[in-house]
C-alpha cells in the first residue's frame, strides 16, 4: 500500500486553518491561502501566489510565482498557471460598490495559462487549451484551443502533449490524432 506525503508549507506562507491542502502539495514562501480554499494533492504553489477565499484547485496543478486566483476560480486537475497570471471575479468593479456580484470562472483539466495573462471572470477555459503569455482572455476558450493576444483569439489547436496540431488535427511531435468538435 502506497503512503502519501503530507503537504509541505513554507514557514513564511500564510495558510488559513480553514483551508484544505492535499497530500504532497508544496506551498512556497510568502504564499497566502484564504479560508475555504481547497487545494488538491501533489500541487505546487509558487512564491507570493494568492489563493483567494473558496478557490478550488484540483490535483497535480502548478501555480507559478505571483499568480492571483480570486474567489470564484475553480481549476480542474493538472492545470498550469504561469507567473503573474491574474484572474478577475467582478464584471463591474468599484471600490465603493455595495452590490459586488461574484462571477465564477472554470479552468478545465490539463489547461495551461501563460505568464502574465489576465483571465476575465465568467468564462470557461476548456480541457488541454493553451493560453499564450501576456494574453487577455475575455471569452470562453474551447478544448485544445491555442489562443493569444489582447483580446485573446484562437490561432490554432494543441495536442495533449502541448504542441500545435497540424491541419488534420495530428500532432507532428507525438503523432497523436485529436478528434475535435467543430
LINURZI-V987541 format. One record per pair of residues at least 4 apart in sequence whose ideal C-beta (glycine too) atoms are under 7 Angstrom apart, sorted by the first residue. I is the first residue (numbers start at 1). GAP is how many residues later the second one is. D is the distance in whole Angstrom. If there is no record, write none. Layout:
i & gap & d
I & GAP & D
I & GAP & D
This chain:
i & gap & d
4 & 19 & 4
4 & 20 & 6
5 & 18 & 6
5 & 19 & 5
6 & 17 & 6
7 & 14 & 4
7 & 15 & 7
7 & 16 & 6
7 & 17 & 7
7 & 18 & 4
7 & 20 & 7
8 & 18 & 5
8 & 19 & 7
9 & 4 & 5
9 & 6 & 6
9 & 18 & 5
10 & 17 & 6
10 & 18 & 5
10 & 19 & 4
12 & 17 & 5
12 & 18 & 5
13 & 14 & 5
13 & 16 & 6
13 & 17 & 7
13 & 18 & 4
14 & 18 & 5
15 & 4 & 6
15 & 6 & 7
15 & 12 & 6
15 & 18 & 4
16 & 17 & 6
16 & 18 & 6
16 & 19 & 4
18 & 17 & 4
18 & 18 & 6
19 & 14 & 5
19 & 15 & 7
19 & 16 & 6
19 & 17 & 7
19 & 18 & 4
20 & 18 & 5
20 & 19 & 7
21 & 4 & 5
21 & 18 & 5
22 & 17 & 6
22 & 18 & 5
22 & 19 & 4
22 & 21 & 7
22 & 37 & 7
23 & 18 & 5
24 & 17 & 5
24 & 18 & 4
25 & 14 & 6
25 & 16 & 7
25 & 17 & 6
25 & 18 & 4
26 & 18 & 5
26 & 19 & 7
27 & 4 & 5
27 & 6 & 7
27 & 18 & 5
28 & 17 & 6
28 & 18 & 6
28 & 19 & 5
29 & 18 & 5
30 & 17 & 6
30 & 18 & 5
31 & 14 & 5
31 & 17 & 7
31 & 18 & 5
32 & 18 & 5
32 & 19 & 7
33 & 4 & 5
33 & 6 & 7
33 & 18 & 4
34 & 17 & 6
34 & 18 & 5
34 & 19 & 4
35 & 18 & 6
36 & 17 & 5
36 & 18 & 4
37 & 14 & 5
37 & 15 & 7
37 & 16 & 7
37 & 17 & 7
37 & 18 & 5
38 & 18 & 5
38 & 19 & 7
39 & 4 & 5
39 & 12 & 7
39 & 18 & 5
40 & 17 & 6
40 & 18 & 5
40 & 19 & 4
40 & 21 & 7
40 & 37 & 7
41 & 18 & 5
42 & 17 & 6
42 & 18 & 5
43 & 14 & 6
43 & 17 & 7
43 & 18 & 5
44 & 18 & 5
45 & 4 & 5
45 & 6 & 7
45 & 18 & 5
46 & 17 & 6
46 & 18 & 5
46 & 19 & 4
46 & 21 & 7
46 & 37 & 7
47 & 18 & 5
48 & 17 & 6
48 & 18 & 5
49 & 14 & 5
49 & 16 & 7
49 & 17 & 6
49 & 18 & 5
50 & 18 & 5
50 & 19 & 7
51 & 4 & 5
51 & 18 & 5
52 & 17 & 6
52 & 18 & 4
52 & 19 & 4
53 & 18 & 5
54 & 17 & 5
55 & 14 & 5
55 & 16 & 6
55 & 18 & 5
56 & 18 & 4
56 & 19 & 7
57 & 4 & 5
57 & 18 & 5
58 & 17 & 6
58 & 18 & 5
58 & 19 & 4
58 & 21 & 7
59 & 18 & 5
60 & 17 & 6
60 & 18 & 4
61 & 14 & 6
61 & 17 & 7
61 & 18 & 5
62 & 18 & 5
63 & 4 & 5
63 & 18 & 5
64 & 17 & 6
64 & 18 & 5
64 & 19 & 4
65 & 18 & 5
66 & 17 & 6
66 & 18 & 5
67 & 14 & 5
67 & 16 & 7
67 & 17 & 7
67 & 18 & 5
68 & 18 & 5
68 & 19 & 6
69 & 4 & 5
69 & 18 & 5
70 & 17 & 6
70 & 18 & 7
70 & 19 & 4
71 & 18 & 6
71 & 31 & 6
72 & 17 & 4
72 & 30 & 5
72 & 31 & 6
72 & 32 & 4
72 & 33 & 6
72 & 49 & 6
73 & 14 & 5
73 & 32 & 5
74 & 30 & 7
74 & 32 & 5
75 & 4 & 4
75 & 32 & 5
76 & 31 & 6
76 & 32 & 5
76 & 33 & 4
77 & 32 & 5
78 & 31 & 6
78 & 32 & 5
79 & 28 & 5
79 & 31 & 7
79 & 32 & 5
80 & 32 & 4
80 & 33 & 7
81 & 4 & 5
81 & 32 & 5
82 & 31 & 6
82 & 32 & 5
82 & 33 & 4
82 & 35 & 7
82 & 51 & 7
83 & 32 & 5
84 & 31 & 6
84 & 32 & 5
85 & 28 & 5
85 & 31 & 7
85 & 32 & 5
86 & 32 & 5
87 & 18 & 6
87 & 32 & 5
88 & 31 & 7
88 & 32 & 5
88 & 33 & 5
89 & 13 & 6
89 & 14 & 6
89 & 32 & 5
90 & 10 & 6
90 & 11 & 7
90 & 13 & 7
90 & 31 & 7
91 & 12 & 6
91 & 30 & 6
91 & 31 & 7
103 & 18 & 4
103 & 19 & 4
104 & 17 & 7
105 & 14 & 6
105 & 16 & 5
105 & 17 & 7
105 & 18 & 6
106 & 18 & 5
107 & 4 & 5
107 & 18 & 5
108 & 16 & 7
108 & 17 & 6
108 & 18 & 5
108 & 19 & 4
109 & 18 & 5
110 & 17 & 6
110 & 18 & 5
110 & 50 & 7
111 & 14 & 5
111 & 15 & 7
111 & 16 & 7
111 & 17 & 6
111 & 18 & 5
112 & 18 & 5
112 & 19 & 7
112 & 50 & 7
113 & 4 & 5
113 & 6 & 7
113 & 18 & 4
114 & 17 & 5
114 & 18 & 5
114 & 19 & 4
114 & 20 & 7
114 & 21 & 7
115 & 18 & 4
116 & 17 & 6
116 & 18 & 5
117 & 14 & 5
117 & 16 & 7
117 & 17 & 6
117 & 18 & 5
117 & 20 & 6
118 & 18 & 5
118 & 19 & 7
119 & 18 & 5
120 & 17 & 6
120 & 18 & 5
123 & 14 & 7
123 & 16 & 6
123 & 17 & 4
124 & 16 & 5
125 & 4 & 5
125 & 6 & 7
125 & 16 & 5
126 & 15 & 6
126 & 16 & 5
126 & 17 & 4
126 & 19 & 7
127 & 16 & 5
128 & 15 & 6
128 & 16 & 5
128 & 30 & 6
128 & 32 & 6
129 & 12 & 5
129 & 13 & 7
129 & 14 & 6
129 & 15 & 6
129 & 16 & 5
130 & 16 & 5
130 & 28 & 5
130 & 32 & 7
131 & 4 & 5
131 & 6 & 6
131 & 10 & 7
131 & 16 & 6
131 & 21 & 6
132 & 15 & 7
132 & 16 & 3
135 & 12 & 6
135 & 13 & 5
135 & 14 & 6
135 & 15 & 7
135 & 17 & 4
136 & 14 & 4
136 & 15 & 5
136 & 16 & 6
137 & 4 & 7
137 & 10 & 7
137 & 15 & 5
138 & 13 & 4
138 & 14 & 7
141 & 4 & 5
141 & 6 & 5
144 & 13 & 5
144 & 14 & 6
144 & 34 & 6
144 & 36 & 6
145 & 9 & 5
145 & 12 & 6
146 & 9 & 6
146 & 10 & 4
146 & 11 & 6
146 & 12 & 5
146 & 18 & 6
147 & 5 & 4
147 & 6 & 6
147 & 7 & 5
147 & 8 & 7
148 & 4 & 6
148 & 7 & 6
149 & 4 & 5
156 & 8 & 5
156 & 9 & 7
157 & 8 & 4
157 & 12 & 7
157 & 23 & 6
158 & 4 & 6
158 & 5 & 7
158 & 6 & 6
158 & 7 & 6
159 & 4 & 5
159 & 6 & 6
159 & 12 & 4
159 & 14 & 7
159 & 15 & 6
159 & 17 & 6
159 & 19 & 6
160 & 16 & 7
161 & 10 & 6
161 & 12 & 6
161 & 13 & 5
163 & 8 & 6
163 & 9 & 7
163 & 10 & 4
165 & 4 & 5
165 & 5 & 7
165 & 6 & 6
165 & 13 & 6
166 & 4 & 5
166 & 6 & 6
169 & 8 & 6
169 & 9 & 5
169 & 11 & 6
170 & 5 & 7
170 & 7 & 5
171 & 4 & 6
171 & 5 & 5
